[in-house]
Amino acid sequence: MSEPISSTAASLPDDYYWSNSQTTSDSTNELDKDAFLSLLTASLQYQDPSEPMSTSEIVSQTTALSTMEQLVQLSESQAQSLIAQLNASAAALVGQTVEYTDGQGNTTKGTVMAASFTHVDGTDPTLTIGDAAVPYSDVTAVAQD
């Protein structure tokens, strides 16, 4: 004989999964903090009163949420640190002669005249070398003056 479905899952309304699937983040398709809390709240709301969720399960889920929030903050902090390091490295190249790969794949040499930190493509500062705007990641060598 087969085992019955969990009382929590069995008592959820038919449209529960469909309606809450829309709360996932569009950019990463993963659950965010608000979706996690919505799912936890719904599972508590629709649980079988004769078999309520245990305190240890609730503590475990809230601990997972806290851990997730801390990891997100750490990730954001590291991303900001990376951007700061890239900016500092790009600024240090001003006045230096560098080699870089241009848009056609050719190796070109020139002196960095300026650095822009607008991060148009997400992470790379842009260096002005002559008339060219060169992404920092395209620099292949720095010549000693």
Secondary structure, DSSP 8 states (H G I E B T S, - for coil): ------HHHHTS-TTHHHHHHTTS-TTT-S--HHHHHHHHHHHHHTS-TTS---HHHHHHHHHHHHHHHHHHHHHHHHHHHHHHHHHHHHHHTTT-EEEEE-TTS-EEEEEEEEEE---TTSS--EEEETTEEEEGGGEEEE---
